[in-house]
């Protein structure tokens, strides 16, 4: 190479190549990586084995925990009052009270049944008895319970076509009374005559069998006294005078019944003033009223509704004619009425043929989807909540 080319040639091109070395990491980077590794391994160990036990020196070195001061307030909390309704099955109801003065008040109503236990259904509830010169009379309890609530018969409570059948005249014939108690299912309501015999015996037997009971009260018929329902008939004149001594005599005949039904009484049940006074008496005693449907002029059911008393009216009289064919036809009519309006009430007397026909019809009706229920289950109760 010429001298001139050597002068213009860049320096270092003819030097031997040296291996490149990676720069050594700085101490701070090593420390950072080590700290990260410790943190990751510590987190993994904590997740697997939980928080390590703190040493005594650690606890001494740790700063004291900050404790928040407890604050007590004097604000009044809402007052809750629990009351049980007379019926049965209903959702909880919360009703805010007025906020103009004092705390808000809530009323919580829970579904509670006052129905007597089947084990003691034949025994009267002492809280529902008033001892009088006439004997034990039904009365509302101090807590508001009614004989209508406590002595009511059981039923499913499900939506269904319901039929109530009331068989009256219990106690008049000992044989028929026994047949009714033994052959009729528990859903049939039994009506007792205050003029019957061995009433306490049949009352206890009926209640042990699961039956609901009514008491048949003799009321003044058209043509009285030539047409006479019997002893202790309550007349329109006596009701106008506020004299219910005959009613009390009938009511004391038995216990454990939910209400009364008329025995005859065409003139009495057609007199609005007389019925109003009778219904007021039944209201004080927590009883229902069933109109047997024998009189087209009766205002009893309307009087019961206006007077705040549970009431109902029979739709079909089942044994106007006592032969088997006529009773079967009446029972078919009762079923048609029930299907048309959702429920129906039939009434009959404790005659042998009536008991036999009703006992044979009920299983067939149940297979067709009819539920036989006590009469209280189809009564309109103004106090129901």
Residue pairs with C-beta under 8 A, 6 or more apart in sequence:
1 9
45 52
46 52
54 62
76 102
76 103
77 103
78 103
78 104
78 105
78 106
79 103
79 104
79 105
79 106
80 106
80 108
81 105
81 106
81 107
81 108
82 108
82 109
82 110
83 107
83 108
83 109
84 109
84 110
84 112
84 114
85 109
85 111
85 112
85 384
85 385
86 114
86 144
86 145
86 146
86 149
86 381
86 383
86 384
86 385
87 111
87 113
87 149
87 381
87 384
87 385
88 111
88 112
88 113
88 157
89 111
89 157
90 109
90 111
90 385
92 108
92 109
92 110
93 107
93 108
93 109
94 106
94 107
94 108
95 106
95 107
96 104
96 105
96 106
97 104
97 105
97 106
97 107
109 385
114 145
114 149
114 150
115 149
115 150
115 151
115 152
115 154
116 125
116 150
116 151
116 256
118 154
118 210
121 151
121 207
121 208
121 210
121 256
122 203
122 204
122 205
122 207
122 208
122 256
123 256
124 136
124 255
124 256
125 141
125 150
127 141
127 142
127 143
127 145
128 138
128 139
128 140
128 141
128 145
128 146
128 147
128 150
128 286
129 136
129 137
129 138
129 139
129 255
130 136
130 137
130 138
130 139
132 248
132 252
134 245
134 248
134 249
134 251
134 252
135 252
135 253
136 252
136 255
137 248
137 251
137 252
137 285
138 147
138 251
138 255
138 257
138 285
138 286
138 287
139 284
139 285
139 286
140 146
140 284
140 285
140 286
145 286
146 286
146 287
146 383
147 256
147 257
147 258
147 259
147 285
147 286
147 287
148 258
148 259
148 286
148 287
148 288
148 310
148 376
148 381
149 286
151 212
151 213
151 256
151 257
151 258
152 212
152 258
152 374
152 376
152 377
153 186
153 187
153 189
153 210
153 211
153 212
153 258
153 373
153 374
153 376
153 377
154 186
154 210
154 374
155 162
155 187
155 371
155 373
155 374
155 377
156 371
158 371
160 369
160 370
160 371
161 338
161 339
161 342
161 343
161 369
161 370
161 371
162 338
162 342
162 343
162 344
162 370
162 371
162 372
162 373
162 377
162 378
163 334
163 335
163 338
163 343
163 344
163 345
163 346
163 365
163 370
163 371
163 372
163 373
164 187
164 189
164 312
164 343
164 344
164 345
164 346
164 372
164 373
164 374
164 375
164 377
164 378
165 187
165 188
165 189
165 318
165 334
165 345
165 346
165 347
165 348
165 358
165 362
165 372
166 188
166 189
166 190
166 191
166 214
166 261
166 290
166 292
166 314
166 345
166 346
166 347
166 348
166 375
167 180
167 184
167 188
167 189
167 190
167 191
167 347
167 348
167 349
167 350
167 354
167 355
167 358
168 190
168 191
168 192
168 193
168 214
168 216
168 261
168 263
168 292
168 347
168 348
168 349
168 350
169 176
169 191
169 193
169 196
169 216
169 349
169 350
169 351
170 177
170 180
170 190
170 191
170 192
170 193
170 196
170 199
170 202
170 206
170 350
171 177
171 192
171 193
171 195
171 196
171 197
171 198
171 199
171 202
172 193
172 195
172 196
172 197
172 350
173 350
174 197
174 198
175 352
176 350
176 351
176 352
176 355
177 196
177 198
177 202
177 350
179 350
179 352
179 355
180 188
180 190
180 350
180 355
181 190
181 202
181 205
181 206
181 209
181 211
182 209
183 355
183 356
183 359
184 190
184 211
184 355
184 358
184 359
184 362
185 359
185 362
185 372
186 209
186 210
186 211
187 362
187 371
187 372
187 373
187 374
188 211
188 358
188 362
188 372
189 211
189 212
189 213
189 214
189 374
189 375
189 376
190 206
190 211
190 212
190 213
190 214
191 213
191 214
191 215
191 216
191 261
191 347
192 199
192 202
192 203
192 213
192 214
192 215
192 216
192 253
192 254
192 257
193 216
193 263
194 215
194 216
194 217
194 218
194 232
194 249
194 250
194 251
194 253
194 254
195 218
195 230
195 231
196 202
196 253
199 253
199 254
200 254
203 213
203 254
203 255
203 256
206 213
207 213
207 256
211 374
212 258
212 374
212 375
212 376
213 254
213 256
213 257
213 258
214 257
214 258
214 259
214 260
214 261
214 290
214 375
215 250
215 251
215 253
215 254
215 257
215 259
215 260
215 261
216 260
216 261
216 262
216 263
217 234
217 247
217 250
217 251
217 260
217 261
217 262
217 263
218 229
218 230
218 231
218 232
218 233
218 234
218 250
218 263
218 264
218 265
219 229
219 233
219 234
219 262
219 263
219 264
219 265
219 268
219 269
220 229
220 233
220 234
220 235
220 236
220 265
220 267
220 268
221 227
221 229
221 264
221 265
221 266
221 267
221 268
222 266
222 267
224 233
224 235
224 267
227 264
229 263
229 264
229 265
230 263
232 246
232 247
232 249
232 250
233 246
234 244
234 246
234 247
234 250
234 268
234 278
235 268
236 267
236 268
236 271
236 274
238 244
238 245
238 246
239 268
239 271
239 273
239 274
239 277
239 278
240 273
240 274
240 277
242 277
244 277
244 278
244 281
247 278
247 281
251 260
251 285
257 287
258 287
258 288
258 374
258 375
258 376
259 282
259 287
259 288
259 289
259 290
259 310
259 376
259 379
260 282
260 287
260 288
260 289
260 290
261 289
261 290
261 291
261 292
261 347
262 268
262 269
262 290
262 291
262 292
262 294
262 300
263 292
264 294
265 295
266 294
266 295
266 297
266 298
268 274
268 275
268 278
269 275
269 291
269 295
269 297
269 298
269 299
269 300
270 295
270 297
270 298
270 299
271 299
272 299
272 303
275 299
275 300
275 303
276 303
276 306
276 307
278 289
278 303
279 289
279 300
279 303
279 304
279 306
279 307
279 309
280 307
282 288
282 289
282 304
282 307
282 309
283 307
283 308
283 309
287 309
288 304
288 309
288 310
288 311
288 312
288 375
288 376
288 379
288 381
289 300
289 301
289 304
289 309
289 310
289 311
289 312
290 311
290 312
290 313
290 314
290 345
290 375
290 379
291 298
291 300
291 301
291 311
291 312
291 313
291 314
292 314
292 317
292 347
293 313
293 314
293 315
293 316
293 317
293 345
293 347
294 317
298 313
300 311
300 313
301 311
301 312
301 313
303 311
304 310
304 311
305 311
305 380
305 382
308 382
308 383
309 382
310 376
310 379
310 380
310 381
310 382
310 383
311 379
311 380
312 345
312 375
312 378
312 379
312 380
313 345
314 345
314 346
314 347
315 334
315 337
315 344
315 345
315 346
316 330
316 333
316 334
316 337
316 344
316 345
316 346
316 347
317 330
317 346
317 347
317 348
318 327
318 330
318 331
318 334
318 346
318 347
318 348
318 354
318 357
318 358
319 326
319 327
319 330
319 348
319 349
319 351
319 353
319 354
320 326
320 330
321 327
322 351
322 353
322 354
323 353
324 353
324 356
324 357
327 348
327 353
327 354
327 357
327 358
328 357
328 361
330 346
331 346
331 357
331 358
331 361
331 365
334 344
334 346
335 344
335 365
335 368
335 370
337 344
338 344
338 370
343 373
343 378
344 378
345 375
345 378
348 354
348 358
362 372
365 372
366 372
